[in-house]
Amino acid sequence: EILGSVTSISFTDPADLPIKDNDLTTEEVKALCEDLRVLGKQDFKHLLKWRIHIRKALSPAKKTEPSTTAEVENEHVVDEDDKLLNE
């Protein structure tokens, strides 16, 4: 939804530095974020996949034995990401 409603994504805020400086945020991803209006379906898929990977990379380390509530929430997040990719 957000990708369709904004014209660009910038990484200017200091809180965005971990995302901007991450190895997963390539120059291609930065270029795609600069002008969202001209992107095609494949470009949006690329950004959504990048989002999934960056979320996994920046999430706090998991405990050795996660609780059942955390597992259910984790599955819900993954299902939500898959749903977005399918859309």
C-alpha positions in Angstrom: 0.0 0.0 0.0 2.7 2.5 1.0 4.8 1.8 -2.1 1.8 2.8 -4.3 1.0 5.9 -2.3 4.4 7.6 -2.0 6.7 8.9 -4.7 10.0 8.1 -3.1 11.7 6.6 -0.1 14.7 8.4 1.4 17.2 7.3 4.0 18.0 10.8 5.4 16.9 10.3 9.0 19.6 9.2 11.5 17.4 6.2 12.5 17.6 5.0 8.9 21.4 4.6 8.9 21.3 0.9 9.8 19.1 0.2 6.8 21.0 2.5 4.4 24.4 1.1 5.4 23.4 -2.5 5.4 24.9 -4.8 2.8 21.4 -5.8 1.6 20.7 -2.2 0.6 22.4 -2.2 -2.7 22.8 0.8 -5.0 20.0 -0.7 -7.1 17.6 -0.7 -4.1 18.6 2.9 -3.4 17.9 3.8 -7.0 14.6 2.1 -7.0 13.6 4.0 -3.9 14.4 7.4 -5.4 11.5 7.4 -7.9 8.7 4.9 -7.1 6.3 6.3 -9.8 8.3 4.8 -12.7 8.8 1.3 -11.2 7.3 -1.8 -12.8 5.9 -4.9 -11.3 9.3 -6.6 -11.1 10.9 -3.6 -9.4 8.2 -3.6 -6.7 8.7 -7.3 -6.2 12.5 -6.6 -5.8 11.8 -4.0 -3.2 9.3 -6.2 -1.3 11.9 -9.1 -1.2 14.5 -6.6 0.0 12.2 -5.5 2.7 11.7 -9.1 3.9 15.5 -9.7 4.0 16.3 -6.4 5.7 13.7 -7.1 8.4 15.2 -10.5 9.1 18.7 -9.0 9.2 17.8 -6.2 11.5 15.5 -8.1 13.8 16.9 -8.8 17.3 18.6 -12.1 17.8 16.1 -14.9 18.7 16.2 -16.8 21.9 17.3 -20.4 21.8 13.8 -21.5 22.8 11.2 -19.1 21.6 7.8 -19.1 23.3 4.7 -20.3 21.4 3.3 -16.8 21.3 6.4 -15.5 19.5 6.3 -18.4 17.1 2.7 -17.6 16.1 3.5 -13.9 15.7 6.6 -14.8 13.6 4.5 -17.0 11.4 1.9 -14.3 11.0 4.6 -11.8 9.9 6.0 -14.3 7.3 2.4 -15.0 6.1 1.8 -11.3 5.8 5.0 -10.8 3.8 4.1 -13.7 1.5 0.7 -12.2 1.0 2.2 -8.9 0.0 4.5 -10.5 -2.5 1.6 -12.4 -4.0 -0.4 -9.2 -4.4 
